[in-house]
Amino acid sequence: MKIYEAAERTPQLSENLLNIWEDSVRAMHHFLSDTEVKAN
């Protein structure tokens, strides 16, 4: 795995990172409701 550092955190990058986080949470934490995922 190669780690990259973003020189600039654009709104698009932030949205993409949030989508990755949410997909990961949903894939591994089936016990959380949609409301709980969206609250974090």
N, C-alpha and C positions, 0 to 999 in steps of 0.2 A: 504494500500500500504506500502511496506517495501522498504526503500532506502538503497542501498548498495554502499560502496565506494570501488573502484578498487585499489588494492595495486600497481598494475603495469598496465600501459596503453600500451598494446601490439598492434602491427599493426592489428591483427585480431579483437581486441576489438574496436579499432578506426573505422575499416571498418564496423563492426556491428552497432555501434552507428550512423554512417553516414547513413547507410541503414534505420535505424529506423526513423531518422530525415527526410530523403527524403520521405519515405512512409507517414509520418504524414503530411508533407507539401502538398504532392500531394492529400491527402484525404480531406484536409480542404481549400486549396487555388486553386480552379479550374480555377481561372482567370489568374494564372501564366503559362507562356509557359515553355516548356522543357528547353529552353535556360536560362530563368530566374531562374529556380530551380537549374540548374547545376552551375550557376554563383555564387551562395551563398553557 
